[in-house]
Amino acid sequence: MGLADSARRFNRSPRLLAAVRRSRERALGDEEFVDHLSASRGRPADIAAREIVGMRGDAPGLLGELGLTAAQAWQRLAERQDRGRGKVDVAVLFTDLVGFSSWALEAGDRSAIRLLSEVGEAIEPPVLAHQGEIVKRLGDGLMAAFWTVEGAAESAFEANARVAAIEIDGYRPTLRTGMHLGRPRRIGGDYFGVDVNIAARLSDAAKPGEVLVSGPALATIDPATVQASKRRFRAKGAPRDLSAHSIEPSG
């Protein structure tokens, strides 16, 4: 019993725990940057990292910190082996609010912050419900990643409807969305590369309330589930033969 108590005290030592955590976070980053989306790829490093984060709970011990350090190091090694372009298809989605900056200048900070809070509460649940990952929040918009274009499209349609129901001081926000399917490179908690830039440019080119997708993204969607119309699209850095299509849910 004495040995067990000593082991527990050692495992919970605040000084040792803090030292190991600081070393891990300096070298590998916070556990919030564990690649949650990549775990669905089935790579052992990613699954192990997620499992250890889940098991640590709210009161992690020294052994849990050491286990997470090993899992994160393994995960980073797996990422470095995927140098250059990514090896799996990812649907990248960008959203932003039409005319938000101009409205916010007149509405004031309090109304603007309230609006952004309500818009976030409207957009984020559909992303998560369709197995997407919120990669980063971008002021009045966000970037998300999905394993299927269908999930990304359904998320975008639901987000549009939820945002359209918001009203702040007589102002009704309007969302615009761009989506592209490609193989961006994953680095830490973010994605990089031309495929990300294409999705962002599609969002910039979308009209108020529109979901604008690339040809490669549209090609993977069941035609019976959406109505699509081709749009003119040119953007710096995007292939000249890349087509863009405005989509709406069928029925």
C-alpha angles and dihedrals in degrees: 000000000000091000091050091049091050091050091051092049090049091049091051098042104140093208096051092041092052092047094051092045093050091049092049095047093047092051103033110012134246119315087247085076094059103127100254095174094050092058088077088063087070097234107158092227093055095045092048092051092051093046093051092048089051095048095048092070122180096315108048121189133211093267091051091052092049091048092050090048091055093045094049092048089051090048093050090050089053090051093051090054088060093064120165118011119010120263100221134057115256127184106222117201130190128187135182139167119259113239094352097139094054092047093046092055090061099032095053134227098290094055092041093053091047091051094049090049093052092044090052090051089051098047105037101059094057090049092054093040090059095050094260129144124225101227097184143337115240108197102267094011145029145222119231136177130212136181092224132042089216090061091047092049094048089048091051093049092049092046091051091053093046094048092048089060093059121100126180119181091335093311120121114199122221124208128213123194139196126192135183135174115221146116107272120178117255115221116175107309097341142069126228139184143068093305090061090049091051092053090049092049091050089054090050090051096046119108122234109294093006130132106209117191135181124247093253090053094048092049091067096050121094103251090220091064100055143035111225134191125184118244133196109254133177125161136165110263095015120115110264092231094052111121127209128209134191110224135196130177114268116250 
